[in-house]
Amino acid sequence: SCRTHHDRDINASINLKNEAIRLLTTRTVEIA
């Protein structure tokens, strides 16, 4: 149970980081 929750937290943080990178990339492309 604890292990599953830990993996879910890792996946959530990865998704957040990917989303942030995607938003930054999109914003940079629009500016350029």
PDBQT receptor file of N, H, CA, C and O in Angstrom, charges set to zero:
ATOM      1  N   SER A   1       0.847  -1.202   0.000  1.00  0.00    +0.000 N 
ATOM      2  CA  SER A   1       0.000   0.000   0.000  1.00  0.00    +0.000 C 
ATOM      3  C   SER A   1       0.880   1.249   0.000  1.00  0.00    +0.000 C 
ATOM      4  O   SER A   1       0.660   2.180  -0.775  1.00  0.00    +0.000 OA
ATOM      5  N   CYS A   2       1.879   1.252   0.883  1.00  0.00    +0.000 N 
ATOM      6  H   CYS A   2       2.057   0.495   1.513  1.00  0.00    +0.000 HD
ATOM      7  CA  CYS A   2       2.764   2.414   0.970  1.00  0.00    +0.000 C 
ATOM      8  C   CYS A   2       3.566   2.552  -0.329  1.00  0.00    +0.000 C 
ATOM      9  O   CYS A   2       3.785   3.655  -0.829  1.00  0.00    +0.000 OA
ATOM     10  N   ARG A   3       3.999   1.400  -0.860  1.00  0.00    +0.000 N 
ATOM     11  H   ARG A   3       3.821   0.504  -0.454  1.00  0.00    +0.000 HD
ATOM     12  CA  ARG A   3       4.790   1.419  -2.089  1.00  0.00    +0.000 C 
ATOM     13  C   ARG A   3       3.962   1.966  -3.259  1.00  0.00    +0.000 C 
ATOM     14  O   ARG A   3       4.454   2.753  -4.068  1.00  0.00    +0.000 OA
ATOM     15  N   THR A   4       2.708   1.538  -3.332  1.00  0.00    +0.000 N 
ATOM     16  H   THR A   4       2.308   0.898  -2.675  1.00  0.00    +0.000 HD
ATOM     17  CA  THR A   4       1.845   1.999  -4.415  1.00  0.00    +0.000 C 
ATOM     18  C   THR A   4       1.636   3.503  -4.324  1.00  0.00    +0.000 C 
ATOM     19  O   THR A   4       1.663   4.206  -5.334  1.00  0.00    +0.000 OA
ATOM     20  N   HIS A   5       1.428   3.987  -3.109  1.00  0.00    +0.000 N 
ATOM     21  H   HIS A   5       1.406   3.416  -2.289  1.00  0.00    +0.000 HD
ATOM     22  CA  HIS A   5       1.214   5.423  -2.918  1.00  0.00    +0.000 C 
ATOM     23  C   HIS A   5       2.466   6.191  -3.309  1.00  0.00    +0.000 C 
ATOM     24  O   HIS A   5       2.381   7.276  -3.884  1.00  0.00    +0.000 OA
ATOM     25  N   HIS A   6       3.629   5.627  -2.998  1.00  0.00    +0.000 N 
ATOM     26  H   HIS A   6       3.698   4.746  -2.531  1.00  0.00    +0.000 HD
ATOM     27  CA  HIS A   6       4.898   6.277  -3.312  1.00  0.00    +0.000 C 
ATOM     28  C   HIS A   6       5.066   6.389  -4.826  1.00  0.00    +0.000 C 
ATOM     29  O   HIS A   6       5.469   7.437  -5.331  1.00  0.00    +0.000 OA
ATOM     30  N   ASP A   7       4.761   5.319  -5.545  1.00  0.00    +0.000 N 
ATOM     31  H   ASP A   7       4.433   4.468  -5.135  1.00  0.00    +0.000 HD
ATOM     32  CA  ASP A   7       4.880   5.341  -7.006  1.00  0.00    +0.000 C 
ATOM     33  C   ASP A   7       3.930   6.372  -7.598  1.00  0.00    +0.000 C 
ATOM     34  O   ASP A   7       4.270   7.060  -8.560  1.00  0.00    +0.000 OA
ATOM     35  N   ARG A   8       2.731   6.478  -7.015  1.00  0.00    +0.000 N 
ATOM     36  H   ARG A   8       2.454   5.919  -6.233  1.00  0.00    +0.000 HD
ATOM     37  CA  ARG A   8       1.750   7.432  -7.521  1.00  0.00    +0.000 C 
ATOM     38  C   ARG A   8       2.265   8.855  -7.329  1.00  0.00    +0.000 C 
ATOM     39  O   ARG A   8       2.074   9.706  -8.198  1.00  0.00    +0.000 OA
ATOM     40  N   ASP A   9       2.915   9.119  -6.202  1.00  0.00    +0.000 N 
ATOM     41  H   ASP A   9       3.070   8.429  -5.495  1.00  0.00    +0.000 HD
ATOM     42  CA  ASP A   9       3.467  10.449  -5.950  1.00  0.00    +0.000 C 
ATOM     43  C   ASP A   9       4.565  10.765  -6.958  1.00  0.00    +0.000 C 
ATOM     44  O   ASP A   9       4.663  11.889  -7.452  1.00  0.00    +0.000 OA
ATOM     45  N   ILE A  10       5.390   9.767  -7.260  1.00  0.00    +0.000 N 
ATOM     46  H   ILE A  10       5.311   8.854  -6.859  1.00  0.00    +0.000 HD
ATOM     47  CA  ILE A  10       6.468   9.973  -8.235  1.00  0.00    +0.000 C 
ATOM     48  C   ILE A  10       5.868  10.274  -9.606  1.00  0.00    +0.000 C 
ATOM     49  O   ILE A  10       6.317  11.189 -10.296  1.00  0.00    +0.000 OA
ATOM     50  N   ASN A  11       4.859   9.509  -9.999  1.00  0.00    +0.000 N 
ATOM     51  H   ASN A  11       4.494   8.766  -9.439  1.00  0.00    +0.000 HD
ATOM     52  CA  ASN A  11       4.223   9.737 -11.293  1.00  0.00    +0.000 C 
ATOM     53  C   ASN A  11       3.593  11.120 -11.345  1.00  0.00    +0.000 C 
ATOM     54  O   ASN A  11       3.656  11.787 -12.377  1.00  0.00    +0.000 OA
ATOM     55  N   ALA A  12       2.990  11.558 -10.255  1.00  0.00    +0.000 N 
ATOM     56  H   ALA A  12       2.938  11.016  -9.416  1.00  0.00    +0.000 HD
ATOM     57  CA  ALA A  12       2.363  12.872 -10.215  1.00  0.00    +0.000 C 
ATOM     58  C   ALA A  12       3.409  13.965 -10.390  1.00  0.00    +0.000 C 
ATOM     59  O   ALA A  12       3.183  14.929 -11.121  1.00  0.00    +0.000 OA
ATOM     60  N   SER A  13       4.548  13.821  -9.725  1.00  0.00    +0.000 N 
ATOM     61  H   SER A  13       4.731  13.038  -9.130  1.00  0.00    +0.000 HD
ATOM     62  CA  SER A  13       5.596  14.831  -9.829  1.00  0.00    +0.000 C 
ATOM     63  C   SER A  13       6.171  14.851 -11.239  1.00  0.00    +0.000 C 
ATOM     64  O   SER A  13       6.495  15.917 -11.762  1.00  0.00    +0.000 OA
ATOM     65  N   ILE A  14       6.301  13.682 -11.857  1.00  0.00    +0.000 N 
ATOM     66  H   ILE A  14       6.038  12.815 -11.432  1.00  0.00    +0.000 HD
ATOM     67  CA  ILE A  14       6.805  13.619 -13.232  1.00  0.00    +0.000 C 
ATOM     68  C   ILE A  14       5.810  14.294 -14.171  1.00  0.00    +0.000 C 
ATOM     69  O   ILE A  14       6.207  15.049 -15.059  1.00  0.00    +0.000 OA
ATOM     70  N   ASN A  15       4.525  14.026 -13.980  1.00  0.00    +0.000 N 
ATOM     71  H   ASN A  15       4.203  13.413 -13.259  1.00  0.00    +0.000 HD
ATOM     72  CA  ASN A  15       3.509  14.637 -14.831  1.00  0.00    +0.000 C 
ATOM     73  C   ASN A  15       3.512  16.145 -14.679  1.00  0.00    +0.000 C 
ATOM     74  O   ASN A  15       3.378  16.873 -15.662  1.00  0.00    +0.000 OA
ATOM     75  N   LEU A  16       3.664  16.623 -13.435  1.00  0.00    +0.000 N 
ATOM     76  H   LEU A  16       3.772  16.032 -12.636  1.00  0.00    +0.000 HD
ATOM     77  CA  LEU A  16       3.703  18.062 -13.201  1.00  0.00    +0.000 C 
ATOM     78  C   LEU A  16       4.904  18.686 -13.895  1.00  0.00    +0.000 C 
ATOM     79  O   LEU A  16       4.792  19.751 -14.503  1.00  0.00    +0.000 OA
ATOM     80  N   LYS A  17       6.055  18.022 -13.805  1.00  0.00    +0.000 N 
ATOM     81  H   LYS A  17       6.146  17.157 -13.311  1.00  0.00    +0.000 HD
ATOM     82  CA  LYS A  17       7.266  18.572 -14.424  1.00  0.00    +0.000 C 
ATOM     83  C   LYS A  17       7.122  18.587 -15.946  1.00  0.00    +0.000 C 
ATOM     84  O   LYS A  17       7.500  19.561 -16.597  1.00  0.00    +0.000 OA
ATOM     85  N   ASN A  18       6.577  17.511 -16.512  1.00  0.00    +0.000 N 
ATOM     86  H   ASN A  18       6.269  16.719 -15.983  1.00  0.00    +0.000 HD
ATOM     87  CA  ASN A  18       6.389  17.471 -17.962  1.00  0.00    +0.000 C 
ATOM     88  C   ASN A  18       5.420  18.554 -18.410  1.00  0.00    +0.000 C 
ATOM     89  O   ASN A  18       5.632  19.189 -19.443  1.00  0.00    +0.000 OA
ATOM     90  N   GLU A  19       4.357  18.767 -17.639  1.00  0.00    +0.000 N 
ATOM     91  H   GLU A  19       4.185  18.251 -16.800  1.00  0.00    +0.000 HD
ATOM     92  CA  GLU A  19       3.372  19.793 -17.967  1.00  0.00    +0.000 C 
ATOM     93  C   GLU A  19       4.008  21.170 -17.907  1.00  0.00    +0.000 C 
ATOM     94  O   GLU A  19       3.763  22.005 -18.778  1.00  0.00    +0.000 OA
ATOM     95  N   ALA A  20       4.827  21.417 -16.884  1.00  0.00    +0.000 N 
ATOM     96  H   ALA A  20       5.026  20.738 -16.177  1.00  0.00    +0.000 HD
ATOM     97  CA  ALA A  20       5.496  22.714 -16.749  1.00  0.00    +0.000 C 
ATOM     98  C   ALA A  20       6.441  22.946 -17.919  1.00  0.00    +0.000 C 
ATOM     99  O   ALA A  20       6.484  24.042 -18.478  1.00  0.00    +0.000 OA
ATOM    100  N   ILE A  21       7.196  21.921 -18.292  1.00  0.00    +0.000 N 
ATOM    101  H   ILE A  21       7.161  21.030 -17.838  1.00  0.00    +0.000 HD
ATOM    102  CA  ILE A  21       8.120  22.047 -19.426  1.00  0.00    +0.000 C 
ATOM    103  C   ILE A  21       7.335  22.318 -20.707  1.00  0.00    +0.000 C 
ATOM    104  O   ILE A  21       7.753  23.130 -21.532  1.00  0.00    +0.000 OA
ATOM    105  N   ARG A  22       6.203  21.642 -20.876  1.00  0.00    +0.000 N 
ATOM    106  H   ARG A  22       5.863  20.981 -20.206  1.00  0.00    +0.000 HD
ATOM    107  CA  ARG A  22       5.396  21.821 -22.079  1.00  0.00    +0.000 C 
ATOM    108  C   ARG A  22       4.859  23.248 -22.147  1.00  0.00    +0.000 C 
ATOM    109  O   ARG A  22       4.865  23.868 -23.211  1.00  0.00    +0.000 OA
ATOM    110  N   LEU A  23       4.397  23.766 -21.011  1.00  0.00    +0.000 N 
ATOM    111  H   LEU A  23       4.392  23.263 -20.147  1.00  0.00    +0.000 HD
ATOM    112  CA  LEU A  23       3.877  25.129 -20.984  1.00  0.00    +0.000 C 
ATOM    113  C   LEU A  23       4.978  26.133 -21.284  1.00  0.00    +0.000 C 
ATOM    114  O   LEU A  23       4.767  27.088 -22.031  1.00  0.00    +0.000 OA
ATOM    115  N   LEU A  24       6.162  25.917 -20.698  1.00  0.00    +0.000 N 
ATOM    116  H   LEU A  24       6.333  25.141 -20.091  1.00  0.00    +0.000 HD
ATOM    117  CA  LEU A  24       7.283  26.825 -20.944  1.00  0.00    +0.000 C 
ATOM    118  C   LEU A  24       7.687  26.778 -22.413  1.00  0.00    +0.000 C 
ATOM    119  O   LEU A  24       7.966  27.814 -23.015  1.00  0.00    +0.000 OA
ATOM    120  N   THR A  25       7.719  25.590 -22.984  1.00  0.00    +0.000 N 
ATOM    121  H   THR A  25       7.493  24.748 -22.495  1.00  0.00    +0.000 HD
ATOM    122  CA  THR A  25       8.099  25.446 -24.393  1.00  0.00    +0.000 C 
ATOM    123  C   THR A  25       7.084  26.143 -25.288  1.00  0.00    +0.000 C 
ATOM    124  O   THR A  25       7.461  26.842 -26.229  1.00  0.00    +0.000 OA
ATOM    125  N   THR A  26       5.801  25.957 -25.000  1.00  0.00    +0.000 N 
ATOM    126  H   THR A  26       5.495  25.390 -24.235  1.00  0.00    +0.000 HD
ATOM    127  CA  THR A  26       4.755  26.578 -25.803  1.00  0.00    +0.000 C 
ATOM    128  C   THR A  26       4.854  28.093 -25.719  1.00  0.00    +0.000 C 
ATOM    129  O   THR A  26       4.730  28.784 -26.730  1.00  0.00    +0.000 OA
ATOM    130  N   ARG A  27       5.079  28.610 -24.516  1.00  0.00    +0.000 N 
ATOM    131  H   ARG A  27       5.180  28.049 -23.695  1.00  0.00    +0.000 HD
ATOM    132  CA  ARG A  27       5.177  30.052 -24.320  1.00  0.00    +0.000 C 
ATOM    133  C   ARG A  27       6.386  30.611 -25.067  1.00  0.00    +0.000 C 
ATOM    134  O   ARG A  27       6.300  31.683 -25.667  1.00  0.00    +0.000 OA
ATOM    135  N   THR A  28       7.504  29.898 -25.037  1.00  0.00    +0.000 N 
ATOM    136  H   THR A  28       7.573  29.027 -24.550  1.00  0.00    +0.000 HD
ATOM    137  CA  THR A  28       8.717  30.351 -25.720  1.00  0.00    +0.000 C 
ATOM    138  C   THR A  28       8.485  30.388 -27.226  1.00  0.00    +0.000 C 
ATOM    139  O   THR A  28       8.914  31.326 -27.899  1.00  0.00    +0.000 OA
ATOM    140  N   VAL A  29       7.814  29.380 -27.752  1.00  0.00    +0.000 N 
ATOM    141  H   VAL A  29       7.466  28.618 -27.205  1.00  0.00    +0.000 HD
ATOM    142  CA  VAL A  29       7.549  29.330 -29.191  1.00  0.00    +0.000 C 
ATOM    143  C   VAL A  29       6.653  30.495 -29.596  1.00  0.00    +0.000 C 
ATOM    144  O   VAL A  29       6.868  31.102 -30.645  1.00  0.00    +0.000 OA
ATOM    145  N   GLU A  30       5.659  30.813 -28.784  1.00  0.00    +0.000 N 
ATOM    146  H   GLU A  30       5.484  30.320 -27.932  1.00  0.00    +0.000 HD
ATOM    147  CA  GLU A  30       4.752  31.912 -29.105  1.00  0.00    +0.000 C 
ATOM    148  C   GLU A  30       5.488  33.241 -29.110  1.00  0.00    +0.000 C 
ATOM    149  O   GLU A  30       5.234  34.093 -29.961  1.00  0.00    +0.000 OA
ATOM    150  N   ILE A  31       6.412  33.421 -28.151  1.00  0.00    +0.000 N 
ATOM    151  H   ILE A  31       6.619  32.729 -27.460  1.00  0.00    +0.000 HD
ATOM    152  CA  ILE A  31       7.170  34.670 -28.075  1.00  0.00    +0.000 C 
ATOM    153  C   ILE A  31       8.099  34.779 -29.283  1.00  0.00    +0.000 C 
ATOM    154  O   ILE A  31       8.212  35.843 -29.891  1.00  0.00    +0.000 OA
ATOM    155  N   ALA A  32       8.758  33.683 -29.625  1.00  0.00    +0.000 N 
ATOM    156  H   ALA A  32       8.667  32.819 -29.131  1.00  0.00    +0.000 HD
ATOM    157  CA  ALA A  32       9.691  33.683 -30.753  1.00  0.00    +0.000 C 
ATOM    158  C   ALA A  32       8.880  33.678 -32.061  1.00  0.00    +0.000 C 
ATOM    159  O   ALA A  32       9.461  33.677 -33.147  1.00  0.00    +0.000 OA
TER     160      ALA A  32
